[in-house]
Amino acid sequence: MIVITENIINIQEHINESNDSSSGSLLIFCGTTRDNNLGKSVDYLEYESYIDMAKLKLKEIADFSISKWGLNNLKIIHRIGKIEISEISLLIIASSPHRNESFRAIEYIVSELKKSVPIWKKEYYSDGESWIGSPDNPN
Amino acid sequence: MKITVKLFGPHKEKLNKDSIFLSLSDNSNIFDLICNLNQNEPGFKDNVKSYAVAVNLIYQDKDFILNDGDEVAFIPPVSGG
């Protein structure tokens, strides 16, 4: 399941939906918004996406991961819009018969997401703002 | 042929628009489109060298031949997560 949403992510709701009796591992990764970056204090962030393409790229990544690591269940949820500090911007839940598969899958998914999925974040400071991923503010 | 160009993030902000509609001659490729935008859209070329390009949601190389009605997106370095 792939979701891009402006709504706050409810982890428990997604865990309940992901649990299945054939899995011995249910692994959860949360990307959360930090209050600092490169020595600057961050007030909040905003995420923007090319939504149709982001969903397509995430589905490619998910399909590959399910096939390669034999996952029983996989959810990737990414928030966009304004996100306050310490909120969840990315939730990935992977379940598999054994733990190694879900660990490897989640590491791969996060890595690929940061390379190719068209989502951008902008940090807001007390004295300005900056897009992350620019040469002077790398991701 | 008619092409829709989509802009995002810092690029959208810099040009103060999220879409550009333009006409190109048949058999134009992405490189031709970039040349056109460099000439006609002030500020376009400042960052675009480091951007990826997607046509109808799929990443493509700069020599990809465009077709009438294509949506071409300039993708700044991504930073999701």
Backbone of each chain as ProteinMPNN parsed JSONL, in Angstrom:
{"seq_chain_A": "MIVITENIINIQEHINESNDSSSGSLLIFCGTTRDNNLGKSVDYLEYESYIDMAKLKLKEIADFSISKWGLNNLKIIHRIGKIEISEISLLIIASSPHRNESFRAIEYIVSELKKSVPIWKKEYYSDGESWIGSPDNPN", "coords_chain_A": {"N_chain_A": [[0.847, -1.188, 0.0], [0.577, 2.159, -0.886], [0.782, 5.461, 0.15], [0.348, 8.932, -0.105], [0.045, 11.718, 1.803], [-1.579, 14.552, 3.371], [-2.32, 14.377, 5.923], [-1.878, 13.787, 9.474], [0.112, 11.018, 10.479], [-1.111, 8.05, 11.712], [0.314, 5.782, 13.588], [-0.429, 3.432, 15.022], [-2.827, 2.618, 13.914], [-1.992, 1.819, 11.38], [-0.238, -0.24, 12.037], [-1.981, -2.11, 13.114], [-3.375, -2.814, 10.825], [-1.399, -4.064, 9.399], [-0.5, -6.354, 10.591], [-0.047, -9.841, 10.424], [-0.748, -13.354, 10.508], [1.103, -15.04, 9.388], [3.587, -13.976, 9.552], [6.725, -13.527, 11.186], [8.022, -11.3, 11.772], [7.477, -7.92, 12.169], [8.282, -4.971, 11.044], [8.993, -1.606, 11.745], [9.571, 1.549, 10.399], [10.136, 4.882, 11.126], [10.437, 8.007, 9.741], [11.322, 11.048, 11.094], [10.754, 14.535, 11.786], [13.426, 16.696, 12.298], [14.713, 19.06, 14.742], [16.899, 20.469, 14.032], [19.531, 21.244, 11.699], [22.551, 21.031, 10.059], [23.713, 22.749, 11.9], [21.8, 24.697, 12.245], [18.845, 25.921, 13.789], [15.73, 24.445, 13.387], [12.436, 25.39, 12.689], [10.039, 24.373, 11.563], [8.886, 22.155, 8.907], [8.226, 21.922, 5.368], [6.792, 19.797, 2.973], [6.846, 18.904, -0.436], [5.432, 17.386, -3.349], [5.598, 15.642, -6.495], [2.985, 14.199, -7.096], [1.68, 12.061, -8.56], [3.808, 10.852, -9.927], [5.499, 10.247, -7.799], [4.01, 8.322, -6.427], [4.023, 6.323, -8.344], [6.81, 5.722, -8.54], [7.278, 4.879, -5.914], [5.674, 2.625, -5.878], [7.008, 0.999, -7.707], [9.387, 0.577, -6.265], [8.324, -0.697, -4.044], [7.136, -3.015, -5.164], [9.409, -4.314, -6.155], [10.751, -4.798, -3.75], [8.978, -6.44, -2.328], [9.003, -8.669, -3.954], [11.767, -9.37, -3.992], [12.473, -9.795, -1.274], [10.467, -11.342, -0.297], [8.24, -10.297, 1.167], [5.395, -10.283, 3.315], [3.657, -8.253, 3.742], [3.463, -4.781, 3.039], [3.742, -1.387, 3.713], [3.959, 1.941, 2.649], [4.07, 5.16, 3.654], [3.926, 8.548, 3.088], [4.178, 11.826, 4.251], [3.033, 15.06, 3.162], [3.057, 18.67, 2.773], [2.758, 21.072, 5.48], [4.78, 20.241, 8.236], [5.199, 19.727, 11.609], [7.893, 19.937, 14.053], [9.302, 16.847, 15.137], [7.217, 15.293, 14.274], [5.911, 12.556, 12.292], [7.21, 12.039, 9.157], [7.601, 10.055, 7.346], [6.491, 6.761, 7.083], [7.203, 3.383, 7.2], [6.156, 0.113, 7.007], [6.969, -3.185, 7.232], [6.326, -6.586, 6.831], [7.418, -9.918, 7.367], [8.299, -13.436, 7.052], [10.653, -13.928, 8.524], [13.12, -11.936, 10.379], [15.346, -10.819, 8.995], [14.689, -10.312, 6.323], [12.772, -8.224, 6.365], [14.259, -6.189, 7.6], [16.301, -5.739, 5.675], [14.77, -5.012, 3.476], [13.54, -2.599, 4.292], [15.732, -0.921, 4.673], [16.631, -0.759, 2.028], [14.38, 0.422, 0.798], [14.179, 2.99, 1.999], [16.607, 4.06, 1.196], [16.368, 4.049, -1.638], [14.135, 5.671, -1.934], [15.15, 8.135, -1.19], [16.765, 8.635, -3.31], [15.322, 8.713, -5.749], [12.56, 9.313, -5.663], [10.153, 11.721, -6.367], [9.963, 13.93, -4.161], [10.179, 16.757, -2.11], [11.78, 18.639, 0.492], [11.485, 21.475, 2.594], [13.14, 23.531, 4.827], [12.275, 25.61, 7.566], [13.455, 28.412, 9.255], [14.111, 30.624, 12.051], [15.145, 32.823, 10.873], [14.81, 32.602, 8.134], [14.627, 30.374, 5.25], [15.11, 27.175, 3.581], [15.559, 25.037, 0.792], [16.045, 21.569, 0.939], [18.584, 19.497, -0.39], [19.679, 21.066, -2.256], [22.831, 22.274, -3.631], [24.183, 23.679, -1.581], [22.935, 22.802, 0.63], [22.759, 19.874, 1.331], [20.944, 16.731, 1.048]], "CA_chain_A": [[0.0, 0.0, 0.0], [1.337, 3.399, -1.019], [-0.066, 6.622, 0.457], [0.942, 10.259, 0.105], [-1.07, 12.371, 2.491], [-1.328, 15.745, 4.188], [-2.823, 14.094, 7.27], [-0.974, 13.2, 10.475], [0.162, 9.56, 10.325], [-1.472, 7.301, 12.923], [1.092, 4.538, 13.495], [-1.121, 2.254, 15.549], [-3.825, 2.197, 12.918], [-1.31, 1.107, 10.297], [0.287, -1.504, 12.583], [-3.104, -3.053, 13.213], [-3.731, -3.283, 9.48], [-0.268, -4.762, 8.78], [-0.178, -7.595, 11.284], [-0.619, -11.058, 9.825], [-0.346, -14.526, 11.288], [2.175, -15.807, 8.743], [4.844, -13.24, 9.697], [7.397, -13.516, 12.481], [8.661, -9.986, 11.908], [6.753, -6.734, 11.709], [9.294, -3.949, 11.283], [8.436, -0.265, 11.533], [10.531, 2.648, 10.311], [9.542, 6.219, 11.097], [11.265, 9.186, 9.517], [10.709, 12.142, 11.845], [11.308, 15.854, 11.461], [14.417, 17.153, 13.29], [14.667, 20.502, 15.05], [18.183, 21.111, 13.695], [20.212, 20.726, 10.518], [23.757, 21.768, 9.698], [23.975, 23.787, 12.889], [20.732, 25.692, 12.332], [17.636, 25.5, 14.485], [14.623, 24.354, 12.434], [11.137, 25.633, 13.332], [9.099, 23.394, 10.98], [9.241, 21.813, 7.521], [7.156, 21.711, 4.394], [7.124, 18.817, 1.937], [6.104, 19.024, -1.696], [5.634, 16.18, -4.157], [4.963, 15.393, -7.793], [2.32, 13.075, -6.433], [1.44, 10.894, -9.435], [5.082, 10.173, -10.191], [6.003, 9.706, -6.527], [3.285, 7.061, -6.174], [4.517, 5.331, -9.317], [8.16, 5.296, -8.152], [7.179, 4.106, -4.673], [5.112, 1.305, -6.198], [8.116, 0.213, -8.299], [10.282, 0.19, -5.162], [7.599, -1.659, -3.201], [6.986, -4.285, -5.897], [10.72, -4.957, -6.172], [11.075, -5.243, -2.386], [8.105, -7.582, -1.996], [9.481, -9.817, -4.725], [13.143, -9.767, -3.629], [12.617, -10.259, 0.111], [9.324, -12.183, 0.078], [7.46, -9.665, 2.234], [3.967, -10.616, 3.354], [2.885, -7.016, 3.778], [4.324, -3.597, 2.985], [3.067, -0.085, 3.612], [4.835, 3.114, 2.61], [3.212, 6.344, 3.791], [4.739, 9.771, 3.151], [3.385, 13.044, 4.434], [3.422, 16.295, 2.488], [2.493, 19.848, 3.421], [3.494, 21.558, 6.652], [4.989, 19.221, 9.268], [5.847, 20.29, 12.794], [9.05, 19.181, 14.552], [9.07, 15.559, 15.826], [6.14, 14.517, 13.675], [6.368, 11.514, 11.362], [7.088, 12.402, 7.744], [7.634, 8.815, 6.554], [6.267, 5.515, 7.824], [7.291, 2.146, 6.416], [5.91, -1.096, 7.792], [7.198, -4.385, 6.42], [6.245, -7.837, 7.582], [8.003, -11.048, 6.635], [8.383, -14.614, 7.923], [11.812, -13.786, 9.417], [13.447, -10.515, 10.518], [16.351, -10.312, 8.065], [14.078, -9.832, 5.087], [12.147, -6.906, 6.553], [15.333, -5.215, 7.83], [16.953, -5.403, 4.4], [13.807, -4.325, 2.61], [13.322, -1.217, 4.734], [16.946, -0.156, 4.362], [16.614, -0.513, 0.584], [13.28, 1.335, 0.444], [14.535, 4.358, 2.412], [17.708, 4.5, 0.349], [15.851, 4.341, -2.98], [13.224, 6.815, -1.832], [15.953, 9.357, -1.131], [17.463, 8.845, -4.583], [14.554, 8.82, -6.993], [11.126, 9.637, -5.542], [10.052, 13.186, -6.428], [9.457, 14.614, -2.97], [11.166, 17.758, -1.691], [11.447, 19.269, 1.764], [12.008, 22.813, 2.819], [13.221, 23.839, 6.253], [12.002, 26.999, 7.944], [14.211, 28.853, 10.433], [13.62, 31.916, 12.545], [15.651, 33.907, 10.026], [14.763, 32.287, 6.708], [14.154, 29.055, 4.815], [16.026, 26.583, 2.616], [15.226, 23.732, 0.229], [17.054, 20.542, 1.173], [18.931, 18.852, -1.658], [20.441, 22.02, -3.056], [24.253, 22.052, -3.41], [24.642, 24.248, -0.312], [22.143, 22.219, 1.723], [22.516, 18.532, 0.82], [19.98, 15.881, 1.734]], "C_chain_A": [[0.891, 1.25, 0.0], [0.384, 4.566, -0.734], [0.804, 7.869, 0.535], [-0.177, 11.144, 0.636], [-0.638, 13.64, 3.206], [-1.723, 15.507, 5.64], [-1.734, 13.532, 8.186], [-1.062, 11.678, 10.387], [-0.108, 8.89, 11.671], [-0.791, 5.925, 12.857], [0.271, 3.322, 13.905], [-2.143, 1.709, 14.559], [-3.155, 1.367, 11.821], [-0.696, -0.203, 10.78], [-0.829, -2.538, 12.623], [-3.455, -3.644, 11.852], [-2.643, -4.172, 8.872], [0.012, -6.13, 9.396], [-0.815, -8.791, 10.586], [0.008, -12.283, 10.462], [0.791, -15.311, 10.65], [3.538, -15.135, 8.89], [5.404, -13.373, 11.107], [8.09, -12.199, 12.74], [7.743, -8.91, 11.349], [7.639, -5.546, 12.063], [8.75, -2.584, 10.873], [9.579, 0.737, 11.447], [9.752, 3.96, 10.261], [10.626, 7.233, 10.778], [10.58, 10.343, 10.22], [11.435, 13.457, 11.559], [12.161, 16.364, 12.625], [14.307, 18.653, 13.531], [15.985, 21.195, 14.719], [18.741, 20.478, 12.44], [21.384, 21.636, 10.193], [23.967, 22.981, 10.615], [22.893, 24.843, 13.009], [19.528, 25.101, 13.054], [16.453, 25.564, 13.519], [13.301, 24.513, 13.181], [10.079, 24.633, 12.863], [9.531, 23.124, 9.549], [7.992, 21.786, 6.648], [7.649, 20.742, 3.333], [6.229, 19.047, 0.731], [6.381, 17.772, -2.521], [5.005, 16.334, -5.538], [4.216, 14.08, -7.575], [2.153, 11.853, -7.351], [2.732, 10.119, -9.686], [5.653, 9.558, -8.912], [5.317, 8.379, -6.205], [3.792, 5.954, -7.096], [5.9, 4.809, -8.91], [8.112, 4.461, -6.865], [6.61, 2.719, -4.94], [6.183, 0.411, -6.845], [9.037, -0.313, -7.201], [9.615, -0.884, -4.299], [7.492, -3.017, -3.897], [8.302, -5.053, -5.922], [11.033, -5.558, -4.797], [10.262, -6.469, -1.988], [8.612, -8.84, -2.689], [10.842, -10.31, -4.216], [13.22, -10.391, -2.235], [11.402, -11.051, 0.59], [8.486, -11.607, 1.211], [6.009, -10.126, 2.165], [3.11, -9.368, 3.257], [3.845, -5.839, 3.747], [3.462, -2.354, 2.84], [4.138, 0.991, 3.559], [3.917, 4.337, 2.616], [4.103, 7.564, 3.944], [3.821, 10.96, 3.299], [3.913, 14.164, 3.562], [2.714, 17.46, 3.193], [3.328, 20.251, 4.625], [3.579, 20.469, 7.727], [5.756, 19.849, 10.426], [7.01, 19.384, 13.226], [8.586, 17.951, 15.348], [7.862, 14.788, 15.288], [6.728, 13.513, 12.672], [6.133, 11.986, 9.931], [7.029, 11.163, 6.857], [7.408, 7.624, 7.476], [6.366, 4.35, 6.847], [7.051, 0.99, 7.371], [6.062, -2.293, 6.859], [7.057, -5.608, 7.306], [6.746, -8.972, 6.705], [8.114, -12.236, 7.588], [9.517, -14.498, 8.942], [12.339, -12.353, 9.351], [14.39, -9.984, 9.44], [15.729, -9.687, 6.819], [13.476, -8.437, 5.27], [13.187, -5.828, 6.869], [15.957, -4.778, 6.507], [16.029, -4.616, 3.494], [13.667, -2.857, 3.021], [14.559, -0.367, 4.458], [16.983, 0.205, 2.87], [15.563, 0.548, 0.223], [13.642, 2.784, 0.805], [15.626, 4.906, 1.499], [17.22, 4.884, -1.051], [14.933, 5.553, -2.973], [14.011, 8.122, -1.886], [16.731, 9.624, -2.413], [16.53, 9.264, -5.714], [13.099, 9.259, -6.866], [10.955, 11.153, -5.467], [9.259, 13.8, -5.274], [10.574, 15.551, -2.508], [10.753, 18.34, -0.348], [12.166, 20.606, 1.9], [11.992, 23.069, 4.32], [12.952, 25.325, 6.469], [12.726, 27.301, 9.251], [13.637, 30.181, 10.918], [14.039, 33.056, 11.615], [15.635, 33.557, 8.534], [14.295, 30.876, 6.43], [15.115, 28.508, 3.775], [15.486, 25.246, 2.122], [16.369, 22.774, 0.512], [17.304, 19.813, -0.149], [19.663, 19.79, -2.587], [21.929, 21.834, -2.743], [24.754, 22.582, -2.063], [23.864, 23.713, 0.891], [21.772, 20.787, 1.365], [21.554, 17.73, 1.687], [20.693, 14.944, 2.702]], "O_chain_A": [[1.829, 1.364, 0.789], [-0.698, 4.642, -1.317], [1.864, 7.862, 1.161], [-1.217, 11.299, -0.003], [0.52, 13.785, 3.598], [-1.48, 16.359, 6.494], [-0.793, 12.885, 7.728], [-2.146, 11.113, 10.241], [0.593, 9.144, 12.651], [-1.259, 5.024, 12.162], [0.275, 2.302, 13.216], [-2.295, 0.498, 14.396], [-3.686, 0.343, 11.392], [-0.636, -1.174, 10.025], [-0.648, -3.688, 12.222], [-3.791, -4.823, 11.743], [-2.91, -4.94, 7.948], [0.684, -6.964, 8.789], [-1.985, -8.748, 10.206], [1.157, -12.25, 10.901], [1.388, -16.166, 11.305], [4.541, -15.662, 8.408], [4.665, -13.338, 12.091], [8.679, -11.998, 13.802], [7.293, -8.986, 10.205], [7.741, -5.159, 13.227], [8.139, -2.424, 9.817], [10.45, 0.773, 12.317], [8.832, 4.123, 9.459], [11.633, 7.303, 11.482], [9.4, 10.604, 9.984], [12.592, 13.464, 11.139], [11.704, 16.456, 13.764], [13.875, 19.413, 12.665], [16.185, 22.358, 15.071], [18.464, 19.316, 12.145], [21.232, 22.851, 10.068], [24.341, 24.068, 10.174], [23.036, 25.788, 13.785], [19.242, 23.91, 12.932], [16.199, 26.6, 12.905], [13.072, 23.846, 14.191], [9.314, 24.109, 13.672], [10.436, 23.781, 9.033], [6.868, 21.647, 7.131], [8.779, 20.847, 2.855], [5.04, 19.34, 0.851], [7.448, 17.169, -2.402], [4.022, 17.053, -5.721], [4.742, 12.997, -7.833], [2.459, 10.732, -6.945], [2.747, 8.888, -9.659], [6.225, 8.468, -8.946], [5.964, 7.429, -5.764], [3.965, 4.807, -6.683], [6.139, 3.602, -8.929], [8.819, 3.461, -6.742], [7.016, 1.747, -4.303], [6.252, -0.786, -6.563], [9.418, -1.483, -7.198], [10.254, -1.849, -3.88], [7.733, -4.052, -3.277], [8.329, -6.27, -5.739], [11.519, -6.685, -4.699], [10.783, -7.411, -1.39], [8.648, -9.922, -2.104], [11.046, -11.51, -4.031], [13.927, -11.376, -2.023], [11.321, -11.396, 1.769], [8.069, -12.335, 2.111], [5.466, -10.334, 1.08], [1.986, -9.408, 2.758], [4.915, -5.888, 4.354], [2.585, -2.271, 1.98], [5.103, 0.962, 4.323], [3.102, 4.527, 1.714], [4.947, 7.607, 4.839], [2.827, 11.098, 2.586], [5.104, 14.212, 3.258], [1.889, 17.258, 4.084], [4.471, 19.819, 4.77], [2.572, 19.855, 8.08], [6.827, 20.427, 10.239], [7.098, 18.226, 12.82], [7.625, 18.007, 16.114], [7.529, 13.727, 15.815], [7.885, 13.619, 12.267], [5.006, 12.293, 9.542], [6.479, 11.204, 5.756], [8.053, 7.497, 8.517], [5.705, 4.331, 5.809], [7.681, 0.906, 8.425], [5.38, -2.4, 5.84], [7.608, -5.655, 8.406], [6.538, -8.995, 5.492], [8.031, -12.061, 8.804], [9.366, -14.917, 10.089], [12.053, -11.629, 8.397], [14.26, -8.836, 9.013], [16.194, -8.658, 6.328], [13.655, -7.568, 4.417], [13.026, -4.679, 6.458], [16.12, -3.584, 6.255], [16.449, -3.671, 2.827], [13.676, -1.973, 2.165], [14.436, 0.788, 4.052], [17.323, 1.329, 2.502], [15.832, 1.457, -0.562], [13.432, 3.695, 0.004], [15.579, 6.063, 1.081], [17.611, 5.922, -1.585], [14.954, 6.364, -3.9], [13.602, 9.085, -2.534], [17.293, 10.705, -2.589], [16.907, 10.083, -6.552], [12.463, 9.551, -7.879], [11.543, 11.801, -4.601], [8.08, 14.134, -5.393], [11.75, 15.19, -2.513], [9.568, 18.519, -0.066], [13.27, 20.819, 1.399], [10.985, 22.857, 4.995], [13.347, 26.174, 5.669], [12.626, 26.551, 10.222], [12.781, 30.777, 10.265], [13.397, 34.104, 11.562], [16.374, 34.158, 7.754], [13.644, 30.251, 7.268], [15.855, 29.268, 3.151], [15.017, 24.423, 2.909], [17.536, 23.129, 0.345], [16.381, 19.547, -0.918], [20.211, 19.359, -3.601], [22.264, 21.289, -1.691], [25.657, 21.993, -1.468], [24.105, 24.121, 2.028], [20.6, 20.499, 1.12], [21.373, 18.0, 2.874], [20.045, 14.144, 3.378]]}, "seq_chain_B": "MKITVKLFGPHKEKLNKDSIFLSLSDNSNIFDLICNLNQNEPGFKDNVKSYAVAVNLIYQDKDFILNDGDEVAFIPPVSGG", "coords_chain_B": {"N_chain_B": [[3.823, 20.59, -31.997], [2.177, 20.287, -28.8], [3.339, 20.909, -25.518], [3.415, 20.278, -22.048], [5.031, 21.692, -19.342], [6.249, 20.885, -16.17], [7.035, 22.269, -13.012], [8.894, 22.196, -9.942], [9.398, 22.538, -6.354], [12.333, 24.319, -5.494], [12.749, 25.315, -8.046], [10.213, 25.901, -9.084], [9.548, 27.876, -7.297], [11.457, 29.81, -7.88], [10.872, 30.555, -10.526], [8.353, 31.332, -10.124], [6.029, 29.973, -10.908], [4.112, 27.002, -11.638], [3.677, 25.578, -13.913], [4.304, 25.426, -17.441], [3.22, 26.144, -20.647], [3.795, 25.217, -23.941], [4.689, 25.288, -27.476], [6.365, 23.049, -29.651], [8.471, 22.141, -32.42], [7.801, 19.223, -34.467], [9.304, 16.063, -33.613], [11.092, 17.08, -31.779], [13.439, 16.885, -29.073], [14.183, 16.343, -25.521], [16.376, 17.921, -24.974], [16.109, 19.94, -26.925], [13.802, 21.126, -25.958], [14.766, 22.158, -23.528], [16.574, 24.063, -24.498], [14.787, 25.837, -25.705], [13.354, 26.714, -23.437], [15.401, 27.887, -21.974], [15.872, 30.116, -23.513], [13.463, 31.48, -23.437], [12.37, 31.629, -20.872], [13.054, 33.492, -18.238], [15.596, 32.898, -15.863], [15.344, 30.19, -15.93], [17.482, 28.491, -16.691], [19.373, 28.565, -14.704], [19.538, 26.603, -12.697], [19.009, 24.175, -13.877], [20.725, 22.27, -14.946], [21.507, 20.315, -13.118], [19.235, 18.898, -12.755], [16.958, 16.118, -12.983], [14.927, 14.704, -15.623], [11.575, 13.982, -16.327], [9.257, 12.312, -18.397], [5.891, 12.123, -18.85], [5.704, 10.93, -16.302], [7.891, 9.205, -16.168], [11.368, 8.776, -15.766], [13.673, 10.121, -18.108], [16.302, 10.221, -20.617], [18.178, 13.057, -21.971], [18.057, 13.004, -24.733], [15.646, 11.99, -25.447], [12.848, 11.655, -27.533], [10.144, 13.831, -27.906], [6.508, 13.809, -27.76], [3.338, 14.967, -29.054], [1.337, 16.483, -26.597], [2.73, 15.573, -24.407], [3.743, 15.492, -20.952], [6.219, 17.135, -19.342], [8.456, 16.935, -16.766], [10.613, 18.779, -14.705], [12.939, 17.759, -12.463], [14.125, 18.671, -9.485], [16.994, 17.946, -7.308], [16.037, 15.326, -5.199], [14.484, 15.086, -1.908], [13.079, 13.55, -0.06], [11.673, 11.737, 2.773]], "CA_chain_B": [[3.178, 19.8, -30.949], [2.025, 21.022, -27.542], [4.017, 20.274, -24.385], [3.229, 20.884, -20.727], [6.223, 21.577, -18.491], [5.922, 20.989, -14.747], [8.154, 22.733, -12.18], [8.7, 21.827, -8.538], [10.334, 22.947, -5.307], [13.047, 25.588, -5.658], [12.604, 25.77, -9.431], [8.873, 26.497, -9.145], [9.595, 29.11, -6.507], [12.29, 30.797, -8.555], [10.173, 31.053, -11.705], [7.047, 31.79, -9.658], [4.946, 29.29, -11.626], [4.293, 25.55, -11.551], [3.502, 24.959, -15.228], [4.557, 26.229, -18.639], [2.628, 25.503, -21.827], [4.478, 25.742, -25.122], [4.667, 24.472, -28.688], [7.663, 22.712, -30.223], [8.348, 21.468, -33.711], [7.77, 17.757, -34.365], [10.59, 15.359, -33.436], [11.974, 17.725, -30.8], [13.748, 16.06, -27.904], [14.214, 17.097, -24.265], [17.415, 18.945, -25.089], [15.498, 21.049, -27.67], [12.884, 21.8, -25.034], [15.573, 22.939, -22.577], [17.076, 25.244, -25.23], [13.653, 26.746, -25.848], [13.041, 27.311, -22.129], [16.53, 28.76, -21.618], [15.734, 31.372, -24.261], [12.187, 32.174, -23.249], [11.943, 31.707, -19.469], [14.14, 34.058, -17.433], [15.906, 32.157, -14.638], [15.156, 28.741, -16.065], [18.685, 27.691, -16.87], [20.33, 28.713, -13.611], [19.681, 25.384, -11.893], [18.425, 22.994, -14.508], [21.741, 21.273, -15.325], [21.574, 19.228, -12.137], [17.913, 18.311, -12.59], [16.514, 15.006, -13.814], [13.74, 15.04, -16.411], [10.626, 12.88, -16.49], [8.204, 12.511, -19.395], [4.71, 11.324, -18.48], [6.003, 10.283, -15.01], [9.023, 8.27, -16.264], [12.654, 9.446, -16.015], [14.188, 9.92, -19.464], [17.527, 10.939, -20.974], [17.917, 14.322, -22.661], [17.825, 12.801, -26.171], [14.325, 11.371, -25.616], [11.99, 12.391, -28.475], [8.85, 14.164, -27.308], [5.302, 13.673, -28.575], [2.268, 15.922, -28.772], [0.591, 16.225, -25.366], [3.576, 15.075, -23.32], [3.995, 16.29, -19.744], [7.652, 17.032, -19.045], [8.715, 17.471, -15.416], [12.013, 19.0, -14.309], [12.983, 17.22, -11.105], [15.298, 19.073, -8.698], [17.453, 16.873, -6.424], [14.919, 14.994, -4.299], [14.869, 15.118, -0.489], [12.012, 12.967, 0.755], [12.069, 10.934, 3.925]], "C_chain_B": [[3.167, 20.592, -29.639], [2.592, 20.194, -26.376], [3.642, 21.03, -23.109], [4.476, 20.621, -19.886], [5.793, 21.778, -17.037], [7.184, 21.353, -13.956], [7.843, 22.454, -10.712], [9.736, 22.486, -7.63], [10.996, 24.282, -5.605], [12.894, 26.179, -7.056], [11.262, 26.489, -9.619], [8.869, 27.851, -8.44], [10.341, 30.209, -7.264], [11.568, 31.407, -9.761], [8.768, 31.556, -11.378], [5.9, 31.236, -10.496], [5.187, 27.791, -11.54], [4.127, 24.85, -12.886], [3.845, 25.955, -16.324], [3.959, 25.458, -19.809], [3.311, 26.087, -23.058], [4.343, 24.78, -26.293], [6.087, 24.257, -29.166], [7.439, 22.089, -31.588], [8.406, 19.953, -33.511], [9.184, 17.2, -34.276], [11.577, 16.092, -32.518], [12.249, 16.757, -29.651], [13.836, 16.957, -26.654], [15.26, 18.203, -24.327], [16.878, 20.168, -25.843], [14.558, 21.85, -26.766], [13.66, 22.687, -24.054], [16.111, 24.2, -23.253], [15.989, 26.293, -25.372], [13.369, 27.475, -24.525], [14.159, 28.246, -21.664], [16.391, 30.123, -22.288], [14.528, 32.181, -23.816], [11.723, 32.33, -21.802], [13.098, 32.229, -18.611], [14.349, 33.249, -16.145], [15.841, 30.66, -14.78], [16.468, 27.984, -16.01], [19.656, 27.729, -15.686], [20.584, 27.402, -12.867], [19.503, 24.097, -12.666], [19.441, 21.916, -14.881], [21.758, 20.08, -14.379], [20.241, 18.507, -11.978], [17.74, 17.073, -13.471], [15.272, 15.458, -14.583], [12.867, 13.795, -16.539], [9.597, 13.258, -17.547], [7.064, 11.555, -19.067], [5.037, 10.377, -17.31], [7.185, 9.318, -15.036], [10.304, 9.074, -16.538], [13.155, 9.104, -17.413], [15.504, 10.682, -19.645], [17.184, 12.154, -21.834], [17.674, 14.15, -24.171], [16.47, 12.132, -26.449], [13.447, 12.253, -26.503], [10.599, 12.587, -27.871], [7.71, 13.979, -28.301], [4.26, 14.696, -28.147], [1.53, 15.521, -27.492], [1.431, 15.74, -24.206], [3.632, 16.064, -22.15], [5.444, 16.062, -19.336], [7.918, 17.708, -17.699], [10.212, 17.617, -15.199], [12.089, 18.729, -12.806], [14.25, 17.694, -10.397], [15.76, 17.895, -7.832], [16.41, 16.593, -5.334], [15.409, 14.932, -2.849], [13.749, 14.601, 0.405], [12.58, 12.209, 1.945], [11.858, 11.667, 5.232]], "O_chain_B": [[4.023, 21.445, -29.401], [2.369, 18.988, -26.261], [3.564, 22.258, -23.097], [4.916, 19.481, -19.74], [5.067, 22.719, -16.717], [8.262, 20.812, -14.205], [6.686, 22.472, -10.294], [10.795, 22.927, -8.076], [10.322, 25.26, -5.928], [12.908, 27.398, -7.228], [11.197, 27.551, -10.237], [8.278, 28.823, -8.91], [9.925, 31.367, -7.288], [11.639, 32.614, -9.992], [8.083, 32.126, -12.227], [4.921, 31.934, -10.764], [6.326, 27.35, -11.387], [4.402, 23.655, -12.994], [3.696, 27.165, -16.156], [4.174, 24.253, -19.94], [3.398, 27.306, -23.206], [3.943, 23.626, -26.135], [6.918, 25.162, -29.1], [6.36, 21.575, -31.881], [8.974, 19.46, -32.536], [10.133, 17.787, -34.795], [12.762, 15.758, -32.488], [11.41, 15.926, -29.302], [13.597, 18.162, -26.722], [15.052, 19.293, -23.794], [17.153, 21.303, -25.454], [14.526, 23.08, -26.807], [13.265, 23.821, -23.784], [16.106, 25.278, -22.657], [16.231, 27.485, -25.184], [13.171, 28.69, -24.502], [13.897, 29.272, -21.036], [16.744, 31.151, -21.71], [14.56, 33.412, -23.816], [10.786, 33.082, -21.532], [14.02, 31.477, -18.295], [13.393, 32.955, -15.428], [16.231, 29.927, -13.871], [16.56, 26.947, -15.353], [20.649, 27.002, -15.675], [21.711, 27.125, -12.456], [19.819, 23.024, -12.152], [19.062, 20.767, -15.109], [22.001, 18.953, -14.808], [20.126, 17.6, -11.155], [18.301, 16.991, -14.564], [14.647, 16.461, -14.24], [13.357, 12.701, -16.82], [9.123, 14.393, -17.583], [7.249, 10.339, -19.015], [4.694, 9.195, -17.331], [7.462, 8.67, -14.027], [10.331, 9.936, -17.417], [13.077, 7.956, -17.851], [15.787, 11.647, -18.934], [16.074, 12.279, -22.353], [17.141, 15.054, -24.815], [16.195, 11.751, -27.587], [13.317, 13.453, -26.259], [9.969, 11.643, -27.395], [7.914, 13.989, -29.515], [4.294, 15.218, -27.033], [1.145, 14.363, -27.326], [0.901, 15.515, -23.118], [3.576, 17.281, -22.328], [5.846, 14.941, -19.024], [7.642, 18.894, -17.519], [10.984, 16.697, -15.473], [11.412, 19.366, -11.999], [15.336, 17.181, -10.669], [15.004, 16.943, -7.638], [15.961, 17.506, -4.64], [16.6, 14.75, -2.595], [13.5, 15.138, 1.484], [13.793, 12.062, 2.099], [12.144, 11.123, 6.298]]}, "name": "protein", "num_of_chains": 2, "seq": "MIVITENIINIQEHINESNDSSSGSLLIFCGTTRDNNLGKSVDYLEYESYIDMAKLKLKEIADFSISKWGLNNLKIIHRIGKIEISEISLLIIASSPHRNESFRAIEYIVSELKKSVPIWKKEYYSDGESWIGSPDNPNMKITVKLFGPHKEKLNKDSIFLSLSDNSNIFDLICNLNQNEPGFKDNVKSYAVAVNLIYQDKDFILNDGDEVAFIPPVSGG"}
